[in-house]
Amino acid sequence: MSDDKESVKAPFFKALKAFAKTNADMWSTPGHAGGKGYNVNTLGKEFYEFFGKNIFRADISSSVVSMGTILDHEGVAEDAEKQAAKVFGADTTFFVLNGTSTANKVVFFSSVAPGDVVLVGRNCHKSIIHSIILNECIPVYLKPAQNSYGLIGPIPQSEFTAEAIRQKIKDNPLVTNKRAKKVQLTVITNSTYDGLIYDVEKIKDKMADLTHFLHFDEAWYAYAHFHPLYQTRYAMSPYGKKRGLHRAPVFSTQSTHKLLWAFSQGSMLHFKQGTGKYELDMQGLKEASLMHASTSPFYPMFASLDVSSAIMESDGYKIVDRALTEAIKFRKEVVRRYKKSIKDGSWYFELWQAEMNLRHMGKDPANWVIDGGEQWHGFHGLENENVLLDPLKVTLLTPGIEENGEMQPFGIPASVVSKFLSAHNIIPEKTGFYNILVLFAPGVWENKTERLLKALDKFKELYDKNEPILNVFPELNVAHPDIYPAEMGLKDLCERVHDYLYQCQIFEIIPKVYSDFPVAALPPHKAAYGLVEGKTEYLGLDDLDGRISTFVILPYPPGIPLIMPGEMFERGPVIDFLRISEQFDNLFPGFSTEFHGVKKVEEDGKLRYKINCLKKRKNY
């Protein structure tokens, strides 16, 4: 297909490209005036030359009439969004220019009022928590499964029953209207960070009479509409045989930039009206979108969303199918290497997936549907065929932890492997204690896969011969020679880190951290307001017991909240986990745990965790 025909499918990009070619004199914003302004300075010229002229000629203001109005969804902007709605299977699609974090806020502001009850998966993104705070609504949490690898899994179907939801509302001390027949909004993350995907049609059926609106946060899953592997497992999937059944209106928020083609922060908000009487006011959705949008949008980013839509319309199946081919090929190679190493009495990286014959590891959904009774995934309480493992999200396992959660005396912490990969310009998406997540986006090609395999092989080679740290991580020796002396080997380092985690029995603590929700002492927004009202203070870990958190406390790994704003710290697993993490950061600088909501400060030569809590008061 020719370039001209492709651009016809991208009306906004076509119009923007045509305007940029006019090289018009810009007597409006932005100040660089189509890039010409950079000529006044040497660094400015370098900046201009690096990015090229077209990006600046396309960076224009809303005063260009021919480009329509992005903020009001009119003109060629509206044409592009209508085209995207058809491509992605939605009734309505809005392009969002500051990420799915903002798209989630738009959903809340168009469907939720202060005091409303929202049903939220506890494995939600922090932007959902921020939306709860901003809208002053009351969260009731759905409990996801968890496994022995420290992975937070999907929400079991048992959580979606009317009885379970009513009981959660009844037990929640923050809900005043215990007789509410429906929650206002239900928010579910699909897929999970680690690639677990629901049978969405089952959830739509179950929630039809229990919620006014359904919202699937599909930030990592914008490609689902384009391959039969994912049929019935995404928010905008067509209604099935039960077409006459009442369905709640459905939102999907997707990070088009994550695994498709848009510039970073380019996202889409898709919406499909329900089949019952309860409908969304579309003007209200526009107003909510306007409330969270900049009045100075970046036109090239909008165009990148338009082009992403056109690309997927033309070649969506082929693109996703090729990515699946590469992911499955990589999985097969890892399995081959693992089996050979075990046969030779050695070790290699494993995969977090069901054991299957290599010849049968293909694109049939049946190969990737999780059997709840199997042991490999480590989850308890999952039903058969409810959840599918996305082949594009590959979790590598390092030695050290068994399926049943028992830690082994021999182990290779994933943080050391991940640091090695990064040193070789290979950047994984997420690193757990003994697992590494890599994403097979459509941009993954065969040579890129080969480089990853070679790097994994190289790590094994250097580990087996205990290569000196000075040759593997020289920066560690330079920065911390007392902790990482030059004579220390790579194997020595792995053993030292693993021994610490083994002594702590980290995988006994993690399940306890997420097994019970903390006490909800205050609505999240009231806790957050304490910060601006000067009612908070930073406390060390020894002083947390009985105190109410102001921020969400969220560790990577596993990227799931320990504490929500308004929840109370108590002696036990959460504080224990924070204490272990603090000690780990001091023992192994360069491999520190990433936390949101924790301020790390140096006191007496040690790194200390400080957490913002409400000051003690009789009444809040």
N, C-alpha and C positions, 0 to 999 in steps of 0.2 A: 504494500500500500504506500502511496506517495506521501511525502511530508505535507503537501497541501491538503490532502484528504484527511490526514490525521488531525491537522489543525482545525478543520471544520468541526470535528468532534470536541474541540476544546475552544468554545466561543470566546471565553474571557482571554485566554492566552493569545488567540488570533488577533483580538482587538488590541491587546497590550503591545504585542509585537508590531502591529501596524503603526500604532502611535509612536513607539520608540524609534522607528525608522524615520519618522518625520524630523527628528533632531530639533524639536521645537524649542524656542527660547522660553525658559521657565521663569516667569515673574511671580512664582508662587513657591510654596514649600515643596520639597525639602530644600534646605539651604545650600546643598552642594550643586544645585541647578543643573541636574542632568549629568553630574560628574565634572563639569567644567570648573567648579570651585576648587577642586583639589590641585589645580595647577599653581596655586599661590605658594605651595610649600613642597619641599623635596620629599618629605615623608608622605604627604598627600598624593604626590605623583606615583610613588611606589605602591601605595594602597590602591589607587585607581588602576594601575597597570596589572596588579596581581589579580583583581577580580574581573577586569575587562569592562569595556564601555557599556555593554548592553544592560548589565545589572543596574547601572546608575541611570541610564535613560528610561528604564522601566520602573524606577523608584519615583513615583509621582504622587501628587496630592489628589484629593477628591474633587478638586476644581476642574479636572478634565472631564467635560460633559460626555464625551463619546464613550467613556468607560462605565457609564451608569453609576449606581450608588451601591457600594459594598454594604454599608451599614443598614440601608433600608431594603437590601436584597432586591434591587431593581436593575433593569437593563441587562447588559451582558453578564453581570454577576448573577442575576436571577437565572438567566439561561444556563449558566454553568452549573448552578446548584440543582436545577430541575433535571439536567442531564445526569448528574451524579446520582440523584434519587432513583432514576430508572436503572442506572448501572448497578447500584448496590442494593436494589430491591426495596427501597423505602417509599413512603408516601411523600415525605418532605425531607430535604437535606439542607443543612446550613454548613458553610465552611467556617471554621473557627481558627483564628490566627494566633492564639497564644496557648495552644495545647489542649489536650483532653482534660487537664486539670481545670481549665476554664469551661470547657464543654460540660463537664460534670456540674459546675456551679450554675450554668444556664439551665440545665435540667431541673435542678432544685428550685431555682427562682421562678420557674414557669409552672411548678406543680405542687409546691409545698409552702405552707404558711407557718408562722411561729406557733409552737405548741402541738403541731401535727406529729403523729407517730410515724416514724420511718423504720422499716425493717431492713437491716444492713448486714451483709456478710462480714464477719469479723476480719476476714482476710482482704479488706478493702484498701484501696489506695488512700493516701493521706489527704488527697483533694476531696474525697467524700467526707472525711472528718471536718475539713475546713468548711465544706458546704453546710454541714449540720450546725456548726457554730454560727455561721453567717445567717442562716435562716431561723436560728433559735428553735429548732425542732428537737424532738425527743427520740434518741436512737434505741431500738431494741435489736439485739444482735443475734444473727444466725451463727451457729458454731460449726466451723469447718473441721474436717478430719485432719489428723496429723500422723506422721510416721516416724520410724526409727532413724531415718536419715536427717531429721530436722526439717523436712519439707512440709509445708502447710498445704493440705490438699483441698478437695472440693467440699461443699456442704452436702451431707447425706440427704436423701429424699425424705427421710423421717422428720427433718427440720421444717419441711414445707407443708405439713399437715395442719388442718384447722385447729386441732387440739393442741399441738405443740406451740403454735403461734399465740393462741389465746392464753396458754399457760405462761409464756414468756412475758406477755403484756401484763398479766395479773401479778407476776413476780417482780416486775420492774418498779422500784420505788419512785421513779421519776414520772411515771404515767399516771395522770390524774383521772382520765376518762377510761376506766377499766371496761366499760361496756361498748367501746368502739367496735363495730362489726368488721370494719376494714381498716387496714393501715393505709396511709395516704400514698406512700411510695415504697417499693421494694427494690433494693439495689444489690446486684449480684455481679461479681467479677468473673468474666468469661472471655478468654480462658484464664486460668490461674497463671501466676508467674512461671510455673514449671510446666505449663502446657497441658493442663487437665481441662477438658471441655465437657460441658453438660449436654444432655439431651434437652435442649431448650423448649421443644414443643411439650414435653412432659411438665416442665415447670410452668409454662403458660396455662396448661390445663389445670394444674393444682392450684395456681394462684388466681384463677379467674374470678372467684367470688371472695377473695381475701384481701385484695389490694386494688386501689384505684388506678395506680400506674406501676408499670414494670420498667426498670432501668438496668440494662446490661452494660457494664463497663468493659468494653472490648478493645481497650487500648492496644493490646498486643495481637490483635486478631482481625485486622481489616481485610484479609484476603479470603475469608471463609466462604463468601458467596460464590466464589469462582471455581470451586472444585467439589465433585460429588462426595469426596471423602468426608466432608463436613456437613452433609445434608442433614437438616433438622437441628443442627447444633450451633446456630447463631441467631441473633435477635431478629434480623430482618428476613429469616427464612419464611417461605410461603406457608400459609396455613394449610394443614394437611386434610385428612379425610373428615375430621370433625369440624367442618367449616361452619356448621350452624351453631356451634358452641360459643357462648359468650367469651370474649377475650378482652383483657385489659389493654389499654393503649401502651405501646412499647417504645422506649428510647434505646438507642445504641450510640455510645460515644467511642470513636475510633481514632487512634493516633496514626493517621495516614503516613506520617513521617517515620514511624518506627520500623515497619516492615514492608512498606510500599515506597512511594517515590517522592513524597512531598518534602519540602524544606523542613528542618527542625521547627517544631511548634505548630506545624500544619496538621490540623485535625478536622474530622467531620462529625457532625451530630445528625444522626438519622432518626426519623420518627415514623411510626405507623399507627394510625388510629385503630382503636379497638372495634370490636363487633357488637358492643353493647350500647347503652344510652350514654355512658359517661365519655365525653369527648374533651379534648384539649382545645382551648381558645388559641388559634394559631397566631393571632395578633399578640396575645400574651407571650407566646414563645419568641416572637420577634422583639418584643420589648425587653424580655429577659436577656436575649442575645445582645441587644444594644447596650444594656446596662453593664455588660462585662467586656465590651469591645472598645478598643482604642479608636478615637476619631481620626487617627492617622495610621490607617492600615498599611501593611507592606504589600504592595501589589504583586511583586514577584512571588511571594509566598502564596497568595491567593491563586496565582496562575499555576503554581506547582501542584496545587490540589486539583485544579481543572485538568491539567495534563495527566495526573495520576488516574483520574476517572477515565479519561480517554484511552490511556494505555490499557487499563484493565478491561474496558469494554471490547477493545480489539483483540487482546492477547491474554486476558486474565487466566483462562484455563491453562494455556501453554506455559505461562510464567510460573504459576503455582505448581503445576505438574513437574516442571523441570527442577524446581526447588525441592520438591518431595523426592525426586530421583536422586539428587545429590545428597540429601539428608540420609536416605536409606542406604545409599552406597557407603557413606561414611560409617553408619552404624554397623554394616556388615564387616567393614575393615577392622573396626575396633573389636568386634566379636572374634574375628579370626585371630587377631593378635593376642587377645586374652586367652583363647583356648590353647594356642601354641605355647604361650608362656607358662600356663598352668601345667601343661603336659611336660614341659622342660623343668618343672619344679621351681619356677620363678614367679613373678607377679606382673600384672599389667592393669591398666584402667578397665573398669567394667562399665556397663551401661545400665541405667535405671529403666528397665523395660522387661516385659515378659520374655521368658526363654522361648525362642521359636526357631524352626528350621530356616536356615539362611535362604533357601529357595522360596520359602513362603513369606519372607519379610517383604511385603509389597504394599500396594496402595488400596487394598481391600480394607474397608473400615473394620471388618471383623478381626483383622490382625492387631488392631490397636485399641479395641474396646476392652476396658478393664473388667476382669472377673473379680467381684468383691471378695470371693473366698480364697483367692490365690495369695501366696505369701510374699511374692517379690516386691510388691508396692508398699507393704508395711502398714497400710491403712486398715482401720477397723470400722465396721458398720456401713460399708459401701455396698450398694445393690449392684447386681449384674447388669451390664449394658447401659447403665446410666451415664457413665463417664468414659470419655475416649482420650487416650494419650496422643497429643499432636506430634507426629514424626518430625516436624520442623523444629521442635524445641528439644534439644538433646542434652540430657543430664549425664555427665561423666562421673563415675564413682571412683574415688581413690581408696586404697586399702585402709582398714581401721574400724569399720562398723559393719555388723551383720544385719540381715533382714529383721531379726527379732529384737534389734536394738542393743545387743551386747557389743561392747567395745572390745577389740582384740589387742593383745600386747604389741603386735606389729601394726604400724599404721603410717600413712603418709598424708599429713594435713593438706587439704586442697589449697589453702592460702599460699603455701610454698610453691606448689605447682603453678598456680595462677600468677604469682609474681615472676616466675620463670618465663611463662608465656608472654606476659606483658613486656619483659625485657627483650623478647624476640619479636616485638611489634604485633603480637596476637592478643587482642583484648577480649576476654570473655564477658558475657553479660552479667553473670552473678556467680559469686563464690561462697559456698557454705563451708562447714567444717570439713566435710569429706565428700563434697560434690561441687561440680563446676557446670554451669549452664552455658551452652553456646546456641545461638540462633541461626537457623538456615534461612535467612532472608532471600528474596528473589535475586539479590545481587551477589549471592555466593556462587562462585564458579569452581570448576574442577581444580584449577591450580591453587585456589585459596584453601580448599579442603586438603590438598596434598601438603601444603605448608603446615597446617595444624597437625596432621598425622606425623610429619617429620619432627615437629617440635615435641610432641608427646614421646616419640621414640628417643629423641635426644635427652629429654629429662630422665627417662628410665636408664639410659646408658650412663649419664653422669651420676645418677643416684647409686647405681650398682657398683661403680668404682669409687664412690665417695669423693668426688671431685672437690678440691678445696673451695671454700666459700669465696676466697679472694678471686677466683676465676669465674665464679658463677654470679655472685652478688657483691662485687667489689665495693659498692656504695655502703653496704651494711658494715663492712669491716672498717671503712673510713669514718663513718658516723658513730659507730658503737664498737670500737675494738675490744672493749672489756667483755661485751656480750657475745660478739661474733669475731673471735680471734682468727687470724689468717690461716692457722692450721686446721680450723674446724672444717669438716667436710659437709657436703650436701646431705648425705645420709645422717650424719651426726645432728645436723640442724633439724631434720625431720623427726628424728627420734626424740630430741629434746622437746619440741613443740607437742608431739603426740603424747609423750609421757605426762606432760602437764594436763592435757585434756583427759587422758586416761585416769589420772589420779583424781581429777575433779568429777569424773563420770558425767561428762557434759550431757550425754544422751539419756541420762536418768532425769536430769533437771529440766531439759527443754520440754518434754511432754507435760511435766507438771506446771510449767509456766503457762501453757495454753489450755490446760485441762479445765480450769474454772475461771470465769470472768471475775475481775476485781469488783469490789463494792462500788456501785454508782452512788456517790454522795451528793453530787450536784449535776444539773444539766451542763453539757459541755460549754455552752456559751457563757454561763455564769462564771465558770472557772476561768475562761479566757478573759472575761471582762475584769477579773481581779488584777490582771497584769497592768492594764491601763489605769486602774483605780489606785495603784500603789499598794495593793493588799497582798503582795507575794514576796517571796524570798528564795534565794538559792541555798539548797541544803546538800550536805554530803550524805553518803549512803547510810552512815550510822544513825542519821536523824530522820530517815524517811518514814519509819513506822507510824501509821495513823495519820499521815499527811495526804492532802489532796493535790493531785498533779494539775498544773496549769496547762502543760503542753502534752501532745501525744509523744510517747516514748516508743521509738520504733528502731529495732536493730536490723542491720544487714550483715549477715543473714539472720532470719529468713525473710525480712521485709514485712513482717506482720506486727501490729501494735502489741506491746506489752501492757501499756496503760493508756487509756484515753483521757482527755481533759475531763476533770470532774470526778475521776475515779480515785480510789484511796489505796495508797501503799499499805501493805501489811507484811509482817515478818513471814518469810517463806520463799518459795521458788523465784519470784520476780526479783526481789532484792538480792537473793543468792546469785542469780544469773548476772545481775549488774556488777556484783562484787567480783565474780570470776572474770568478767570482761575487763574490769578495771585492773585487776592484777595481771591479766594476760597482756594488756597494753604496756605495762611496766616491764614485764619480763621479756617481751618480744617486740621491741620498737621496729616499725617497718611492716608489721603485720596486724596493726591495730583493728579492732572492731569498729565499724561505722555505725554511728547512732544518730538518729534525728531526735532532737529535744533534749539532748544531754550536752552540757557545757563541760569541756575538758580543760582543767586549769592545772598549773604546776605549783605544787606546794612542797617545800622542803626537799626539792629534787625528785619528787614523785608526781606522776600524773593522777589527778583526782577527778572523779565524776561529780558534777554539781547539777542538781535538778530543781527547776523552778516549781515551788509549791505555794499554795495559799497559806498566809499566816494563820496561826491558831486563833480561832474566834468561837464564841459560843454559838452564834448564828451567822449565816452567810446571806 
